[in-house]
Amino acid sequence: MRPGGIPAQLVGAGLIPNGSAGAIASMYLDPVAPAPGVARKFVEAQLSNATVAQREAAVLLTSELVTNVVLNARTSLEVGVGCVAGSVLLAVADRDSSAETDPSGIGRLRGRGKVLVSSLADEHGTLRNARGNTVWLVLHEHGRATGAGALDFEAARST
């Protein structure tokens, strides 16, 4: 586990129990066009024990979060994902130390990405440190992602 990496941040914030950091796999990416696709494949490969709804929601949200970093922060990034006690934890960290988080707890996301995170994630927030921001979310086994077909796409388009 890298000091300051996503697993350590999640433990430090109390989002996963001490000793569970090994359940979170992470990878580092440059802010280039293929990054969202590479991150989606990585996340999908890590979630073979998750439900279909959790896995599909995590892959979609990975794409949104990584694209947000590539287009807005334009910094290297880290993606972390794993299953802890039946829930999927997903986190994406940028290296933009100048950015401020917003009160909603989902960083600088806006539009469709903000609606998707708010609609699919059972819990979400942002961790800020000297290196940048980490947007994290939790998908419970029988949580919001299970009813993903009920998303209000009109609301998503209007934001």
N, CA, C and O of each residue as an XYZ file, in Angstrom:
636
protein
N       0.844     -1.172      0.000
C       0.000      0.000      0.000
C       0.888      1.233      0.000
O       1.761      1.385      0.855
N       0.660      2.104     -0.958
C       1.419      3.336     -1.071
C       0.967      4.360     -0.033
O      -0.234      4.564      0.141
N       1.900      5.007      0.659
C       1.490      6.048      1.608
C       0.731      7.149      0.863
O       1.198      7.645     -0.163
N      -0.416      7.522      1.373
C      -1.194      8.574      0.736
C      -2.048      8.102     -0.425
O      -2.817      8.883     -0.984
N      -1.923      6.823     -0.801
C      -2.726      6.283     -1.890
C      -4.163      6.071     -1.440
O      -4.484      6.234     -0.263
N      -5.020      5.711     -2.375
C      -6.438      5.546     -2.079
C      -6.703      4.569     -0.933
O      -7.474      4.911     -0.036
N      -6.104      3.365     -0.909
C      -6.397      2.475      0.228
C      -6.093      3.127      1.575
O      -6.888      3.016      2.509
N      -4.961      3.800      1.683
C      -4.595      4.465      2.937
C      -5.567      5.597      3.253
O      -5.923      5.794      4.414
N      -5.996      6.337      2.247
C      -6.956      7.422      2.470
C      -8.286      6.888      2.988
O      -8.876      7.465      3.901
N      -8.759      5.784      2.404
C     -10.041      5.212      2.815
C      -9.990      4.700      4.248
O     -10.954      4.853      4.997
N      -8.870      4.091      4.634
C      -8.698      3.645      6.016
C      -8.621      4.860      6.941
O      -9.284      4.902      7.978
N      -7.812      5.843      6.562
C      -7.636      7.039      7.384
C      -8.933      7.807      7.606
O      -9.126      8.409      8.662
N      -9.820      7.789      6.618
C     -11.097      8.498      6.727
C     -12.155      7.659      7.442
O     -13.269      8.129      7.672
N     -11.809      6.415      7.795
C     -12.761      5.548      8.475
C     -13.811      4.942      7.558
O     -14.835      4.443      8.025
N     -13.556      4.983      6.249
C     -14.516      4.429      5.287
C     -14.406      2.915      5.166
O     -15.370      2.246      4.795
N     -13.242      2.383      5.478
C     -13.061      0.934      5.555
C     -12.295      0.635      6.834
O     -11.498      1.456      7.288
N     -12.530     -0.536      7.419
C     -11.850     -0.872      8.670
C     -10.340     -0.999      8.485
O      -9.855     -1.392      7.424
N      -9.623     -0.661      9.532
C      -8.177     -0.844      9.535
C      -7.889     -2.310      9.232
O      -8.530     -3.189      9.809
N      -6.970     -2.586      8.369
C      -6.662     -3.950      7.973
C      -7.398     -4.383      6.719
O      -7.144     -5.471      6.202
N      -8.305     -3.554      6.219
C      -9.052     -3.889      4.998
C      -8.475     -3.244      3.753
O      -9.005     -3.436      2.659
N      -7.406     -2.486      3.894
C      -6.834     -1.782      2.748
C      -6.434     -2.742      1.631
O      -6.457     -2.365      0.459
N      -6.071     -3.967      1.975
C      -5.696     -4.957      0.971
C      -6.847     -5.351      0.064
O      -6.625     -5.917     -1.006
N      -8.079     -5.059      0.479
C      -9.248     -5.369     -0.343
C      -9.437     -4.350     -1.460
O     -10.246     -4.563     -2.362
N      -8.697     -3.244     -1.407
C      -8.814     -2.186     -2.407
C      -7.627     -2.272     -3.365
O      -6.474     -2.103     -2.969
N      -7.935     -2.536     -4.625
C      -6.892     -2.542     -5.666
C      -6.854     -1.153     -6.285
O      -7.888     -0.500     -6.425
N      -5.671     -0.707     -6.652
C      -5.602      0.620     -7.264
C      -4.608      0.628     -8.415
O      -3.706     -0.204     -8.506
N      -4.816      1.607     -9.289
C      -3.913      1.800    -10.413
C      -3.767      3.291    -10.680
O      -4.651      4.081    -10.347
N      -2.659      3.665    -11.274
C      -2.368      5.057    -11.602
C      -2.451      5.235    -13.111
O      -2.034      4.368    -13.878
N      -2.997      6.375    -13.520
C      -3.153      6.674    -14.941
C      -2.735      8.111    -15.231
O      -2.821      8.987    -14.370
N      -2.288      8.329    -16.447
C      -2.026      9.682    -16.924
C      -3.321     10.259    -17.468
O      -4.219      9.503    -17.837
N      -3.442     11.585    -17.526
C      -4.673     12.212    -18.006
C      -4.735     12.245    -19.540
O      -4.628     13.305    -20.156
N      -4.908     11.086    -20.127
C      -4.960     10.963    -21.583
C      -6.291     10.343    -22.001
O      -6.987      9.741    -21.184
N      -6.637     10.494    -23.267
C      -7.942     10.036    -23.769
C      -8.261      8.571    -23.460
O      -9.414      8.275    -23.146
N      -7.303      7.634    -23.531
C      -7.650      6.240    -23.229
C      -7.868      5.929    -21.745
O      -8.301      4.825    -21.416
N      -7.582      6.866    -20.845
C      -7.656      6.596    -19.407
C      -9.027      6.090    -18.950
O      -9.073      5.119    -18.195
N     -10.143      6.694    -19.365
C     -11.431      6.169    -18.898
C     -11.677      4.713    -19.301
O     -12.197      3.933    -18.503
N     -11.315      4.346    -20.512
C     -11.490      2.964    -20.961
C     -10.622      1.987    -20.195
O     -11.074      0.903    -19.825
N      -9.384      2.363    -19.957
C      -8.469      1.514    -19.185
C      -9.009      1.358    -17.760
O      -8.992      0.260    -17.203
N      -9.482      2.449    -17.179
C     -10.023      2.398    -15.816
C     -11.272      1.525    -15.747
O     -11.439      0.768    -14.791
N     -12.151      1.618    -16.744
C     -13.358      0.774    -16.761
C     -12.992     -0.699    -16.761
O     -13.563     -1.481    -16.001
N     -12.044     -1.083    -17.605
C     -11.622     -2.489    -17.677
C     -11.016     -2.945    -16.351
O     -11.280     -4.057    -15.895
N     -10.214     -2.100    -15.742
C      -9.603     -2.414    -14.452
C     -10.676     -2.644    -13.394
O     -10.633     -3.639    -12.671
N     -11.636     -1.730    -13.302
C     -12.693     -1.831    -12.296
C     -13.524     -3.082    -12.526
O     -13.811     -3.818    -11.581
N     -13.907     -3.328    -13.755
C     -14.716     -4.519    -14.048
C     -13.974     -5.797    -13.661
O     -14.578     -6.724    -13.121
N     -12.674     -5.852    -13.932
C     -11.880     -7.039    -13.606
C     -11.774     -7.262    -12.097
O     -11.639     -8.399    -11.646
N     -11.833     -6.183    -11.320
C     -11.695     -6.298     -9.862
C     -12.992     -6.712     -9.170
O     -12.972     -7.119     -8.008
N     -14.122     -6.610     -9.877
C     -15.419     -6.794     -9.223
C     -16.133     -8.084     -9.621
O     -17.357     -8.097     -9.750
N     -15.391     -9.153     -9.814
C     -16.013    -10.419    -10.210
C     -16.948    -10.963     -9.130
O     -17.858    -11.729     -9.449
N     -16.753    -10.593     -7.867
C     -17.607    -11.074     -6.777
C     -18.764    -10.131     -6.448
O     -19.574    -10.428     -5.570
N     -18.847     -9.005     -7.140
C     -19.927     -8.047     -6.895
C     -21.164     -8.452     -7.691
O     -21.078     -9.256     -8.620
N     -22.318     -7.888     -7.320
C     -23.523     -8.151     -8.094
C     -23.409     -7.466     -9.448
O     -22.594     -6.562     -9.629
N     -24.224     -7.898    -10.389
C     -24.215     -7.288    -11.718
C     -24.532     -5.799    -11.605
O     -23.884     -4.981    -12.258
N     -25.515     -5.441    -10.790
C     -25.897     -4.030    -10.636
C     -24.744     -3.209    -10.059
O     -24.478     -2.102    -10.526
N     -24.061     -3.744     -9.050
C     -22.916     -3.031     -8.468
C     -21.804     -2.850     -9.503
O     -21.235     -1.768     -9.647
N     -21.512     -3.941    -10.220
C     -20.431     -3.896    -11.205
C     -20.747     -2.899    -12.319
O     -19.893     -2.090    -12.683
N     -21.960     -2.948    -12.861
C     -22.313     -2.043    -13.954
C     -22.323     -0.589    -13.496
O     -21.859      0.292    -14.219
N     -22.847     -0.334    -12.303
C     -22.847      1.033    -11.778
C     -21.416      1.511    -11.540
O     -21.088      2.656    -11.852
N     -20.569      0.652    -10.996
C     -19.179      1.035    -10.731
C     -18.443      1.349    -12.026
O     -17.671      2.307    -12.075
N     -18.662      0.570    -13.062
C     -18.000      0.812    -14.350
C     -18.467      2.143    -14.939
O     -17.649      2.929    -15.418
N     -19.772      2.400    -14.905
C     -20.306      3.662    -15.423
C     -19.761      4.847    -14.635
O     -19.335      5.840    -15.225
N     -19.770      4.751    -13.312
C     -19.296      5.860    -12.490
C     -17.789      6.057    -12.611
O     -17.297      7.181    -12.510
N     -17.062      4.978    -12.825
C     -15.620      5.098    -13.081
C     -15.386      5.944    -14.314
O     -14.547      6.845    -14.311
N     -16.127      5.654    -15.363
C     -15.988      6.404    -16.602
C     -16.241      7.893    -16.376
O     -15.491      8.735    -16.870
N     -17.294      8.217    -15.633
C     -17.630      9.618    -15.357
C     -16.551     10.298    -14.530
O     -16.123     11.405    -14.857
N     -16.104      9.639    -13.450
C     -15.127     10.256    -12.557
C     -13.768     10.433    -13.222
O     -13.133     11.477    -13.072
N     -13.323      9.421    -13.954
C     -12.021      9.514    -14.617
C     -12.072     10.557    -15.738
O     -11.132     11.334    -15.904
N     -13.151     10.575    -16.494
C     -13.293     11.585    -17.546
C     -13.263     12.982    -16.942
O     -12.670     13.893    -17.519
N     -13.897     13.159    -15.789
C     -13.887     14.453    -15.114
C     -12.457     14.894    -14.791
O     -12.107     16.058    -14.986
N     -11.640     13.974    -14.301
C     -10.249     14.320    -13.989
C      -9.480     14.647    -15.264
O      -8.745     15.634    -15.315
N      -9.647     13.824    -16.287
C      -8.917     14.030    -17.544
C      -9.269     15.385    -18.166
O      -8.383     16.108    -18.623
N     -10.555     15.726    -18.181
C     -10.990     16.961    -18.840
C     -10.814     18.211    -17.981
O     -10.534     19.284    -18.515
N     -10.971     18.096    -16.676
C     -10.965     19.286    -15.826
C      -9.687     19.463    -15.020
O      -9.048     20.512    -15.107
N      -9.306     18.470    -14.247
C      -8.099     18.609    -13.425
C      -6.838     18.496    -14.280
O      -5.844     19.182    -14.039
N      -6.896     17.617    -15.284
C      -5.749     17.390    -16.192
C      -4.484     17.017    -15.448
O      -3.390     17.486    -15.762
N      -4.663     16.149    -14.443
C      -3.522     15.670    -13.663
C      -3.499     14.152    -13.717
O      -4.465     13.521    -14.146
N      -2.393     13.575    -13.281
C      -2.385     12.121    -13.131
C      -3.460     11.758    -12.119
O      -3.896     12.602    -11.336
N      -3.883     10.509    -12.138
C      -4.966     10.108    -11.262
C      -4.763      8.689    -10.784
O      -3.992      7.918    -11.355
N      -5.476      8.364     -9.720
C      -5.467      7.013     -9.171
C      -6.906      6.541     -9.076
O      -7.792      7.292     -8.669
N      -7.132      5.295     -9.454
C      -8.440      4.666     -9.340
C      -8.292      3.530     -8.351
O      -7.381      2.710     -8.474
N      -9.182      3.473     -7.365
C      -9.180      2.395     -6.389
C     -10.555      1.774     -6.312
O     -11.563      2.478     -6.362
N     -10.603      0.449     -6.190
C     -11.888     -0.247     -6.137
C     -11.724     -1.555     -5.377
O     -10.662     -2.177     -5.392
N     -12.803     -1.957     -4.713
C     -12.787     -3.236     -4.023
C     -14.120     -3.508     -3.365
O     -14.987     -2.638     -3.283
N     -14.263     -4.734     -2.897
C     -15.465     -5.152     -2.167
C     -15.103     -5.331     -0.705
O     -14.149     -6.034     -0.370
N     -15.871     -4.690      0.160
C     -15.691     -4.813      1.599
C     -17.065     -5.040      2.209
O     -17.949     -4.190      2.097
N     -17.246     -6.188      2.855
C     -18.502     -6.537      3.522
C     -19.711     -6.417      2.596
O     -20.756     -5.910      3.004
N     -19.575     -6.881      1.357
C     -20.690     -6.895      0.417
C     -20.932     -5.588     -0.307
O     -21.791     -5.531     -1.187
N     -20.208     -4.539      0.029
C     -20.348     -3.249     -0.641
C     -19.149     -2.988     -1.531
O     -18.028     -3.387     -1.217
N     -19.395     -2.314     -2.644
C     -18.321     -1.909     -3.544
C     -17.888     -0.506     -3.159
O     -18.718      0.394     -3.025
N     -16.591     -0.323     -2.984
C     -16.023      0.999     -2.758
C     -15.253      1.390     -4.003
O     -14.437      0.618     -4.506
N     -15.509      2.576     -4.493
C     -14.835      3.107     -5.671
C     -14.329      4.489     -5.322
O     -15.044      5.281     -4.709
N     -13.108      4.782     -5.707
C     -12.546      6.110     -5.450
C     -11.655      6.509     -6.618
O     -10.963      5.677     -7.205
N     -11.686      7.789     -6.943
C     -10.821      8.342     -7.984
C     -10.166      9.588     -7.405
O     -10.845     10.501     -6.936
N      -8.845      9.614     -7.444
C      -8.078     10.726     -6.882
C      -7.375     11.490     -7.983
O      -6.776     10.901     -8.883
N      -7.455     12.821     -7.902
C      -6.671     13.653     -8.817
C      -5.484     14.221     -8.053
O      -5.341     13.972     -6.856
N      -4.657     14.960     -8.713
C      -3.493     15.583     -8.083
C      -3.587     17.102     -8.196
O      -2.570     17.792     -8.274
N      -4.814     17.616     -8.203
C      -5.055     19.051     -8.342
C      -5.191     19.670     -6.962
O      -6.294     19.748     -6.422
N      -4.079     20.110     -6.389
C      -4.097     20.643     -5.035
C      -4.706     22.037     -4.967
O      -4.968     22.537     -3.873
N      -4.937     22.675     -6.108
C      -5.520     24.014     -6.097
C      -7.039     23.985     -6.106
O      -7.676     25.002     -5.831
N      -7.629     22.840     -6.418
C      -9.083     22.745     -6.532
C      -9.735     22.706     -5.167
O      -9.177     22.174     -4.207
N     -10.913     23.274     -5.096
C     -11.689     23.218     -3.870
C     -12.833     22.242     -4.053
O     -13.362     22.084     -5.153
N     -13.207     21.595     -2.971
C     -14.364     20.706     -3.028
C     -15.625     21.543     -2.896
O     -15.583     22.667     -2.397
N     -16.740     20.995     -3.343
C     -17.991     21.723     -3.161
C     -18.786     21.091     -2.025
O     -18.520     19.951     -1.643
N     -19.756     21.819     -1.485
C     -20.477     21.335     -0.316
C     -21.241     20.037     -0.535
O     -21.563     19.350      0.435
N     -21.538     19.683     -1.779
C     -22.283     18.445     -2.028
C     -21.419     17.221     -1.774
O     -21.943     16.113     -1.667
N     -20.104     17.397     -1.677
C     -19.217     16.281     -1.379
C     -18.820     15.475     -2.590
O     -18.275     14.381     -2.440
N     -19.074     15.974     -3.790
C     -18.642     15.220     -4.972
C     -17.763     16.078     -5.873
O     -17.894     16.064     -7.097
N     -16.882     16.810     -5.248
C     -15.869     17.540     -5.980
C     -16.444     18.503     -6.989
O     -17.458     19.155     -6.738
N     -15.797     18.589     -8.124
C     -16.213     19.529     -9.159
C     -17.072     18.866    -10.220
O     -17.165     19.370    -11.339
N     -17.690     17.768     -9.899
C     -18.584     17.123    -10.855
C     -19.768     18.026    -11.133
O     -20.236     18.750    -10.254
N     -20.243     17.976    -12.355
C     -21.437     18.725    -12.701
C     -22.172     17.962    -13.787
O     -21.653     16.991    -14.337
N     -23.362     18.399    -14.085
C     -24.130     17.787    -15.155
C     -24.421     16.330    -14.908
O     -24.779     15.925    -13.803
N     -24.259     15.544    -15.966
C     -24.600     14.126    -15.914
C     -23.820     13.368    -14.847
O     -24.385     12.516    -14.162
N     -22.539     13.663    -14.694
C     -21.731     12.962    -13.704
C     -22.252     13.148    -12.295
O     -22.308     12.195    -11.517
N     -22.636     14.375    -11.962
C     -23.170     14.661    -10.627
C     -24.491     13.934    -10.413
O     -24.727     13.380     -9.339
N     -25.356     13.933    -11.429
C     -26.650     13.243    -11.328
C     -26.434     11.742    -11.179
O     -27.109     11.099    -10.376
N     -25.503     11.176    -11.942
C     -25.256      9.740    -11.865
C     -24.721      9.326    -10.497
O     -25.184      8.339     -9.926
N     -23.760     10.063     -9.972
C     -23.216      9.731     -8.654
C     -24.314      9.840     -7.602
O     -24.476      8.945     -6.773
N     -25.063     10.932     -7.636
C     -26.137     11.123     -6.649
C     -27.229     10.068     -6.780
O     -27.837      9.684     -5.782
N     -27.484      9.595     -7.996
C     -28.554      8.623     -8.228
C     -28.142      7.189     -7.928
O     -28.960      6.406     -7.445
N     -26.905      6.831     -8.199
C     -26.479      5.438     -8.088
C     -25.760      5.099     -6.786
O     -25.909      3.993     -6.266
N     -24.996      6.027     -6.266
C     -24.195      5.734     -5.073
C     -25.048      5.822     -3.812
O     -25.852      6.741     -3.658
N     -24.866      4.864     -2.919
C     -25.574      4.876     -1.647
C     -24.942      5.861     -0.670
O     -25.620      6.429      0.187
N     -23.648      6.051     -0.811
C     -22.905      7.020     -0.012
C     -21.838      7.591     -0.937
O     -21.349      6.892     -1.824
N     -21.473      8.848     -0.740
C     -20.402      9.443     -1.537
C     -19.858     10.672     -0.836
O     -20.504     11.247      0.039
N     -18.670     11.059     -1.233
C     -18.065     12.247     -0.655
C     -16.726     12.537     -1.292
O     -16.321     11.875     -2.248
N     -16.046     13.525     -0.761
C     -14.739     13.926     -1.268
C     -13.771     14.049     -0.100
O     -14.098     14.635      0.933
N     -12.594     13.499     -0.272
C     -11.506     13.664      0.692
C     -10.509     14.630      0.067
O     -10.130     14.471     -1.094
N     -10.089     15.613      0.821
C      -9.127     16.590      0.302
C      -7.858     16.503      1.121
O      -7.897     16.414      2.348
N      -6.728     16.530      0.423
C      -5.450     16.586      1.123
C      -4.500     17.452      0.310
O      -4.898     18.017     -0.709
N      -3.272     17.560      0.739
C      -2.308     18.437      0.068
C      -2.045     18.004     -1.369
O      -1.625     18.822     -2.188
N      -2.284     16.740     -1.689
C      -2.018     16.241     -3.039
C      -3.175     16.464     -4.005
O      -2.965     16.471     -5.218
N      -4.387     16.645     -3.497
C      -5.534     16.823     -4.378
C      -6.816     16.333     -3.738
O      -6.956     16.343     -2.515
N      -7.750     15.906     -4.571
C      -9.070     15.461     -4.123
C      -9.296     14.000     -4.486
O      -8.854     13.526     -5.532
N      -9.985     13.307     -3.607
C     -10.394     11.934     -3.878
C     -11.904     11.867     -3.749
O     -12.452     12.081     -2.668
N     -12.572     11.573     -4.848
C     -14.020     11.357     -4.820
C     -14.224      9.870     -4.559
O     -13.673      9.027     -5.266
N     -15.025      9.554     -3.534
C     -15.269      8.157     -3.174
C     -16.773      7.906     -3.178
O     -17.578      8.821     -3.001
N     -17.123      6.650     -3.382
C     -18.528      6.277     -3.312
C     -18.658      4.822     -2.914
O     -17.740      4.020     -3.083
N     -19.827      4.506     -2.381
C     -20.133      3.155     -1.930
C     -21.403      2.694     -2.631
O     -22.385      3.431     -2.712
N     -21.371      1.470     -3.133
C     -22.530      0.833     -3.762
C     -22.872     -0.399     -2.933
O     -22.148     -1.393     -2.967
N     -23.978     -0.335     -2.187
C     -24.397     -1.473     -1.369
C     -25.012     -2.558     -2.245
O     -25.496     -2.285     -3.344
N     -24.986     -3.773     -1.752
C     -25.469     -4.919     -2.521
C     -26.914     -4.754     -2.977
O     -27.236     -5.103     -4.113
N     -27.771     -4.244     -2.143
C     -29.178     -4.040     -2.510
C     -29.507     -2.555     -2.435
O     -30.557     -2.169     -1.922
N     -28.614     -1.737     -2.944
C     -28.762     -0.291     -2.838
C     -29.376      0.350     -4.071
O     -30.073     -0.296     -4.854
N     -29.101      1.616     -4.218
C     -29.665      2.415     -5.301
C     -29.358      1.870     -6.690
O     -30.200      1.952     -7.584
N     -28.180      1.320     -6.879
C     -27.789      0.820     -8.198
C     -28.693     -0.314     -8.657
O     -28.842     -0.538     -9.858
N     -29.293     -1.029     -7.721
C     -30.197     -2.123     -8.071
C     -31.392     -1.604     -8.859
O     -31.898     -2.300     -9.740
N     -31.850     -0.397     -8.556
C     -32.977      0.203     -9.274
C     -32.523      1.179    -10.331
O     -33.236      2.136    -10.631
N     -31.346      0.961    -10.906
C     -30.772      1.904    -11.860
C     -31.662      2.170    -13.056
O     -31.583      3.250    -13.642
N     -32.492      1.240    -13.435
C     -33.372      1.456    -14.575
C     -34.386      2.543    -14.327
O     -35.035      3.010    -15.263
N     -34.537      2.957    -13.076
C     -35.519      3.983    -12.726
C     -34.915      5.389    -12.710
O     -35.553      6.323    -12.224
N     -33.720      5.552    -13.223
C     -33.099      6.876    -13.253
C     -33.968      7.848    -14.034
O     -34.586      7.475    -15.031
N     -34.013      9.067    -13.591
C     -34.760     10.118    -14.285
C     -33.841     10.731    -15.335
O     -33.105     11.671    -15.038
N     -33.876     10.210    -16.554
C     -32.978     10.683    -17.592
C     -33.301     12.098    -18.039
O     -32.415     12.797    -18.530
N     -34.536     12.539    -17.885
C     -34.861     13.927    -18.205
C     -34.111     14.862    -17.265
O     -33.582     15.888    -17.694
N     -34.067     14.514    -16.003
C     -33.333     15.333    -15.034
C     -31.851     15.324    -15.368
O     -31.188     16.355    -15.246
N     -31.323     14.198    -15.782
C     -29.911     14.110    -16.126
C     -29.579     14.984    -17.327
O     -28.518     15.607    -17.362
N     -30.460     15.037    -18.300
C     -30.219     15.840    -19.494
C     -30.329     17.324    -19.226
O     -29.659     18.119    -19.885
N     -31.150     17.713    -18.282
C     -31.378     19.144    -18.045
C     -30.312     19.792    -17.184
O     -30.315     21.014    -17.041
N     -29.391     19.017    -16.598
C     -28.363     19.605    -15.741
C     -27.108     19.885    -16.504
O     -26.137     20.382    -15.933
